[in-house]
């Protein structure tokens, strides 16, 4: 898993295959304005510690951020601590919205 296609993730959710976690590494204020439905808000500073404490390292994890570069950095950090099934959601929230993915938040 390197990059994840938003169509694939959306299809998995629609078919009731939610055996994965979506992490939003943007700041909390931005997250509150709008995010992928069900995403966990974990900012970059807390990512390693929170992931170690609350996620199984074999869990499938999809990450998005302010940019693809931020998401790629988060993926690298998670892989460096033993998470094997991690991918970035290329295009982030904008790509998710473009395929009609469910969002929640004050501005959505």
Secondary structure, DSSP 8 states (H G I E B T S, - for coil): --EE-HHHHHHHHHTT---EEEEE-S-HHHHHH-EETT-EE--GGGHHHHHHHHS-TTSEEEEE-SSHHHHHHHHHHHHHTT--SEEEETTHHHHHHHTT--EESTT-
